[in-house]
Amino acid sequence: MTEASGENLYRILPLEGGLTIYSVSEHMGLLLRALAPGAEVELDLSALDELDCAGLQLLVLTKQEANRQGCQLRLSHHSPAVIEAFELSGLASFFGDPILIKPSDE
């Protein structure tokens, strides 16, 4: 990743697999390095199949750091695991991103 000014910078970061206590240390550096003043960063959560309290804490930290830096962070394409974790924790409104709930296959 190049070190460039955040102006007019738009990044999409897909997260895959689990964001759990076992993997947050691997993801933390990547997420925090993606932030830059004036940048727009979108986290694509569609392939995230597991999210625990440590993963939620990392997403909260990333959102807070983005706000501190003046970076716009959006969470998109929430997987069922993410939606469930947000509902259980009550954090959906903290992030403020629209959550599209897909109808279940019957």
C-alpha positions as CSV (number, residue, x, y, z in Angstrom):
1,M,0.0,0.0,0.0
2,T,1.4,3.3,-0.9
3,E,1.8,6.2,1.5
4,A,-0.3,8.9,-0.2
5,S,-2.4,11.8,0.9
6,G,-5.9,10.7,1.8
7,E,-7.5,13.3,-0.4
8,N,-9.9,11.6,-2.9
9,L,-8.7,8.2,-1.8
10,Y,-11.3,5.4,-1.8
11,R,-10.4,1.9,-0.6
12,I,-12.5,-1.2,-0.3
13,L,-11.2,-3.8,2.0
14,P,-12.9,-7.2,1.9
15,L,-12.7,-9.2,5.2
16,E,-13.0,-12.9,4.9
17,G,-13.3,-15.9,7.3
18,G,-13.5,-15.0,11.0
19,L,-12.8,-11.9,12.9
20,T,-12.2,-13.5,16.2
21,I,-9.8,-13.4,19.2
22,Y,-7.6,-15.7,17.1
23,S,-7.3,-13.4,14.1
24,V,-7.7,-9.8,15.3
25,S,-4.0,-9.2,15.7
26,E,-3.5,-10.1,12.0
27,H,-6.3,-7.7,11.0
28,M,-5.5,-4.8,13.2
29,G,-2.5,-3.5,11.4
30,L,-4.2,-3.9,8.0
31,L,-7.3,-2.0,9.1
32,L,-5.4,0.8,10.8
33,R,-3.0,1.3,8.0
34,A,-5.9,1.7,5.5
35,L,-7.1,4.8,7.3
36,A,-5.8,8.2,6.2
37,P,-7.1,11.8,6.8
38,G,-9.7,12.6,4.1
39,A,-9.9,9.1,2.8
40,E,-13.0,6.9,2.4
41,V,-12.6,3.3,3.5
42,E,-15.3,0.7,3.0
43,L,-15.1,-2.6,4.8
44,D,-16.9,-5.3,2.8
45,L,-18.2,-7.8,5.4
46,S,-20.0,-10.2,3.1
47,A,-17.5,-13.0,3.5
48,L,-17.1,-12.7,7.3
49,D,-18.5,-15.9,8.7
50,E,-17.6,-15.4,12.4
51,L,-17.4,-12.3,14.6
52,D,-16.8,-12.4,18.3
53,C,-16.3,-9.8,21.0
54,A,-12.7,-9.3,20.0
55,G,-13.7,-8.7,16.4
56,L,-16.4,-6.3,17.5
57,Q,-13.8,-4.4,19.6
58,L,-11.5,-4.2,16.6
59,L,-14.3,-2.7,14.4
60,V,-15.1,-0.2,17.2
61,L,-11.4,0.8,17.5
62,T,-11.2,1.1,13.7
63,K,-14.3,3.3,13.6
64,Q,-13.0,5.5,16.4
65,E,-9.6,5.9,14.8
66,A,-11.2,6.8,11.5
67,N,-13.2,9.5,13.2
68,R,-10.0,10.8,15.0
69,Q,-8.1,11.0,11.7
70,G,-11.0,12.5,9.7
71,C,-11.4,9.4,7.6
72,Q,-14.8,8.2,6.5
73,L,-15.3,4.5,7.4
74,R,-18.3,2.5,6.1
75,L,-19.2,-1.1,6.8
76,S,-21.1,-2.7,3.9
77,H,-22.5,-6.1,2.8
78,H,-23.1,-7.3,6.3
79,S,-23.0,-11.1,6.5
80,P,-25.5,-13.0,8.6
81,A,-22.7,-13.5,11.3
82,V,-22.1,-9.7,11.4
83,I,-25.8,-8.9,11.6
84,E,-26.2,-11.4,14.5
85,A,-23.2,-10.0,16.4
86,F,-24.5,-6.4,15.9
87,E,-28.0,-7.4,17.1
88,L,-26.7,-9.2,20.2
89,S,-24.3,-6.4,21.1
90,G,-26.6,-3.5,20.2
91,L,-23.7,-1.9,18.2
92,A,-25.5,-1.5,14.8
93,S,-26.4,2.1,15.6
94,F,-22.8,2.9,16.7
95,F,-21.6,2.3,13.2
96,G,-24.5,4.0,11.6
97,D,-24.3,2.1,8.3
98,P,-27.5,0.7,6.6
99,I,-27.8,-3.0,7.0
100,L,-29.6,-4.9,4.2
101,I,-31.2,-8.0,5.5
102,K,-31.7,-10.6,2.8
103,P,-34.7,-12.9,2.9
104,S,-33.9,-16.4,4.1
105,D,-34.2,-19.2,1.6
106,E,-37.2,-21.3,2.5
